[in-house]
Amino acid sequence: MAQLLDGVILVDPTGVILSANEAALRMHGVSSVDELGGTAEGYAKRFALWSAEHKPLKHRDYPLFRLLAGESMPDSVVEVAPAGTEQVRWVHEVRDVFMDDNGGEPDYLALVISDVSERFDAEARFKAMFNANPAPAIVVGLRDHRIMQINPGFQALTDFEPAKLVGEKLVSSDLLGSIADPQTFWRLIDTGSVVPQTEAELLTADGSRRLVLFAGQPIDVTEEDALLLTFADLEPRREAETALADSEQHLSSVFEMAPVAMVVTRDRDHRISRVNAAFRRLTGYGDDEAIGRTANDLQLWNSSEERAALERDLMTGGGVRDRDGLLLSKDGHKIDCVVSAETVSLERAPCVLWVYQDMTERRRSEGELAGAISEVMKDASWLSQSILDKLANLRRPKVTAPSVELSPREREILDLICDDHDDTAIAERLGLSRNTVRNHVARIYSKVGTNRRSGAVVWGRERGMGNRQE
């Protein structure tokens, strides 16, 4: 007994403790047999015992009393502390041994004790960490592949109650599906090896599946050899990728159906990766001629300097808006365009979306209209002043300044200015003081947006003023 690593307490059938080896005394924190209590009753007064689940044991359930009652105790586990102490000091795994010399009633009874405190401490720490870990996880026994534990994170991910899964075999539960290489996965589990990160479809309580990434690590802090499987939820990523793919599909449809010419380019040299139907109609270039080439390769721009300047502005500013540009079609026909470009992301890659709005016909029409207005305004004496102002604005379609409202006196003075009268002559003509005329002239300058007499003359003559009959 003295040489055994396990503790041994020897009692006779009446419950008297006959002897105990050094290991048994150490496992109870005492130095002599007397300190064990002398008898089974004395032992119960000196030590408090709990089950492995930390439930207090009644005296009749103490291993010594079960030994005296003839009950078999194959590897029972109890928690032990000195009486009056609630904090567990030791965890014992106990078994019984009956000894007799003549084959009749046992002469001696022995309680064999193994100190498993460190193992239970490790299991307790693991259980606390396992349950506190926000990452979903399960523990699977390597012997029979049964699910031993699930943590709250896994329960929240799948909505499975522990009772539904604990005790179920991993393979029969159909918990993991769509594993890329199932044979390798089960071989690693059978051999107790590390399972590298693997994607799978995880079954949930409502029968649906979620995309997860999981990995396995063998552990030895449970009652038997086991594998810890930890999961990462990839479903939000999959949903985002699906939404992105749908969005890009919608964008592709809109891109192709857009009534204005559009091009997508990639890389620093703006190599064309996509063109739409409007671009093909506008320029005459098909997909096979444009895709993979640059605007410079196609000689798409009438001026390479103009194209290079726009590309530089795009690089520094991230986008350009409503720039005038002159393109060349496949047959060399000039196309007057308004060009816009914006840096965007398609298929997770940076690229540039170009928009070419054909203005050729519109500007030709505007030019023809301006010419017609010029012809009309050569003899505008029969038109009212308001119509003259509107025609002048139409002749200059790019002018966006607000309309100017001159008072009758200001219009009268501007009319004389346009006939090359100076302030003195205007004052005499209208019977006003020269200072009054100067004040009117200053207001006219402010309203028409000039600070020179010549600017006021140009503004007035464009509106039919001056050169009137006396």
PyMOL commands that set and color helices and strands:
alter all, ss='L'
color gray80, all
select helices_A, chain A and resi 22-26+33-36+40-46+59-61+63-68+117-132+152-158+162-165+182-190+235-257+277-283+287-290+295-298+304-317+360-377+385-395+408-418+423-430+434-448+453-462
alter helices_A, ss='H'
color red, helices_A
select strands_A, chain A and resi 7-11+17-20+47-51+76-82+90-99+108-115+137-141+147-150+176-177+195-203+209-219+226-233+261-266+271-275+319-328+334-346+349-358
alter strands_A, ss='S'
color yellow, strands_A
deselect
rebuild
show_as cartoon
